[in-house]
């Protein structure tokens, strides 16, 4: 939870982003999504909540369902304020596909998974988020799953 200047605790609210900010969404993909009225991650999550809904959108757009599933998973992870669009792709590459899954992970296990992904793909340990940041992700995921 966040504390305001007056000392009151504000509830944690999910973050939402323009669809163009999701990693891996090309301008062509963005145009396709926008053609069916999906311009934000909030709208993508709302319209793609159930697998049948995602299949219907994929069919309407003429794309493979795996792409839509990936975008919905990243949109969900990006709704965690400290994750956002900056780290949702990293989490997905590390095998985390939902807020509930993130909330259940031990901090150090997730950090090790992220480190393995960074080293395997970028050969850079220094780009891995620090443990305290990963801790905030998990804490916020737990808060969001308690709603």
Secondary structure as UniProt FT lines:
FT   STRAND          2..3
FT   TURN            5..6
FT   STRAND          9..10
FT   HELIX           19..21
FT   TURN            23..24
FT   HELIX           27..35
FT   TURN            36..37
FT   HELIX           41..47
FT   HELIX           51..61
FT   HELIX           65..78
FT   TURN            81..83
FT   HELIX           84..93
FT   TURN            94..95
FT   HELIX           99..103
FT   HELIX           107..122
FT   HELIX           125..127
FT   HELIX           131..145
//
